[in-house]
């Protein structure tokens, strides 16, 4: 029976650490396919890199009381 596993992704720079999101993987018969997990993690990190490279495109929310 397949089981969905959610793994948190934490990133640490110096002493600052934050959870950037999660990666989901499916384990079948108690086994997790490492190649699939690596692909999912690579996709997640590519998306995170895109957000870092072009933050305006990734985050267009208005922040109340933000400095001009």
Rosetta constraint file for C-alpha pairs under 8 A:
AtomPair CA 1 CA 28 HARMONIC 6.03 0.50
AtomPair CA 1 CA 29 HARMONIC 6.01 0.50
AtomPair CA 2 CA 26 HARMONIC 6.29 0.50
AtomPair CA 2 CA 27 HARMONIC 5.50 0.50
AtomPair CA 2 CA 28 HARMONIC 4.37 0.50
AtomPair CA 2 CA 29 HARMONIC 6.61 0.50
AtomPair CA 2 CA 30 HARMONIC 7.97 0.50
AtomPair CA 3 CA 26 HARMONIC 5.50 0.50
AtomPair CA 3 CA 27 HARMONIC 5.12 0.50
AtomPair CA 3 CA 28 HARMONIC 6.42 0.50
AtomPair CA 4 CA 24 HARMONIC 6.88 0.50
AtomPair CA 4 CA 25 HARMONIC 5.85 0.50
AtomPair CA 4 CA 26 HARMONIC 4.50 0.50
AtomPair CA 4 CA 27 HARMONIC 6.39 0.50
AtomPair CA 5 CA 24 HARMONIC 5.64 0.50
AtomPair CA 5 CA 25 HARMONIC 5.17 0.50
AtomPair CA 5 CA 26 HARMONIC 5.87 0.50
AtomPair CA 5 CA 27 HARMONIC 7.12 0.50
AtomPair CA 6 CA 22 HARMONIC 6.29 0.50
AtomPair CA 6 CA 23 HARMONIC 5.79 0.50
AtomPair CA 6 CA 24 HARMONIC 4.52 0.50
AtomPair CA 6 CA 25 HARMONIC 6.48 0.50
AtomPair CA 7 CA 22 HARMONIC 5.34 0.50
AtomPair CA 7 CA 23 HARMONIC 5.17 0.50
AtomPair CA 7 CA 24 HARMONIC 6.20 0.50
AtomPair CA 7 CA 25 HARMONIC 7.87 0.50
AtomPair CA 8 CA 19 HARMONIC 6.75 0.50
AtomPair CA 8 CA 20 HARMONIC 7.79 0.50
AtomPair CA 8 CA 21 HARMONIC 5.92 0.50
AtomPair CA 8 CA 22 HARMONIC 4.27 0.50
AtomPair CA 8 CA 23 HARMONIC 6.39 0.50
AtomPair CA 9 CA 19 HARMONIC 5.67 0.50
AtomPair CA 9 CA 20 HARMONIC 5.81 0.50
AtomPair CA 9 CA 21 HARMONIC 5.53 0.50
AtomPair CA 9 CA 22 HARMONIC 5.39 0.50
AtomPair CA 9 CA 23 HARMONIC 6.99 0.50
AtomPair CA 10 CA 17 HARMONIC 6.77 0.50
AtomPair CA 10 CA 18 HARMONIC 5.52 0.50
AtomPair CA 10 CA 19 HARMONIC 4.24 0.50
AtomPair CA 10 CA 20 HARMONIC 5.89 0.50
AtomPair CA 10 CA 21 HARMONIC 7.55 0.50
AtomPair CA 11 CA 17 HARMONIC 5.62 0.50
AtomPair CA 11 CA 18 HARMONIC 5.60 0.50
AtomPair CA 11 CA 19 HARMONIC 6.37 0.50
AtomPair CA 11 CA 20 HARMONIC 6.82 0.50
AtomPair CA 12 CA 16 HARMONIC 5.56 0.50
AtomPair CA 12 CA 17 HARMONIC 4.11 0.50
AtomPair CA 12 CA 18 HARMONIC 6.53 0.50
AtomPair CA 13 CA 17 HARMONIC 6.39 0.50
AtomPair CA 23 CA 40 HARMONIC 6.53 0.50
AtomPair CA 23 CA 41 HARMONIC 6.36 0.50
AtomPair CA 23 CA 44 HARMONIC 7.14 0.50
AtomPair CA 24 CA 40 HARMONIC 7.44 0.50
AtomPair CA 25 CA 32 HARMONIC 7.50 0.50
AtomPair CA 25 CA 36 HARMONIC 7.53 0.50
AtomPair CA 25 CA 37 HARMONIC 6.10 0.50
AtomPair CA 25 CA 40 HARMONIC 7.66 0.50
AtomPair CA 26 CA 32 HARMONIC 6.56 0.50
AtomPair CA 26 CA 33 HARMONIC 7.91 0.50
AtomPair CA 27 CA 31 HARMONIC 5.13 0.50
AtomPair CA 27 CA 32 HARMONIC 4.42 0.50
AtomPair CA 27 CA 33 HARMONIC 7.06 0.50
AtomPair CA 28 CA 32 HARMONIC 6.60 0.50
AtomPair CA 32 CA 37 HARMONIC 7.65 0.50
AtomPair CA 33 CA 37 HARMONIC 6.38 0.50
AtomPair CA 34 CA 38 HARMONIC 6.09 0.50
AtomPair CA 35 CA 39 HARMONIC 6.27 0.50
AtomPair CA 36 CA 40 HARMONIC 6.22 0.50
AtomPair CA 37 CA 41 HARMONIC 6.13 0.50
AtomPair CA 38 CA 42 HARMONIC 6.00 0.50
AtomPair CA 39 CA 43 HARMONIC 6.16 0.50
AtomPair CA 40 CA 44 HARMONIC 6.24 0.50
AtomPair CA 41 CA 45 HARMONIC 6.16 0.50
AtomPair CA 42 CA 46 HARMONIC 6.08 0.50
AtomPair CA 43 CA 47 HARMONIC 6.22 0.50
AtomPair CA 44 CA 48 HARMONIC 6.24 0.50
AtomPair CA 45 CA 49 HARMONIC 6.05 0.50
AtomPair CA 46 CA 50 HARMONIC 6.21 0.50
AtomPair CA 47 CA 51 HARMONIC 6.35 0.50
AtomPair CA 48 CA 52 HARMONIC 6.30 0.50
AtomPair CA 49 CA 53 HARMONIC 6.04 0.50
AtomPair CA 50 CA 54 HARMONIC 6.01 0.50
AtomPair CA 50 CA 55 HARMONIC 7.79 0.50
AtomPair CA 50 CA 58 HARMONIC 7.90 0.50
AtomPair CA 51 CA 55 HARMONIC 5.01 0.50
AtomPair CA 51 CA 57 HARMONIC 7.45 0.50
AtomPair CA 51 CA 58 HARMONIC 5.30 0.50
AtomPair CA 51 CA 59 HARMONIC 7.90 0.50
AtomPair CA 54 CA 58 HARMONIC 6.67 0.50
AtomPair CA 55 CA 59 HARMONIC 5.87 0.50
AtomPair CA 56 CA 60 HARMONIC 5.88 0.50
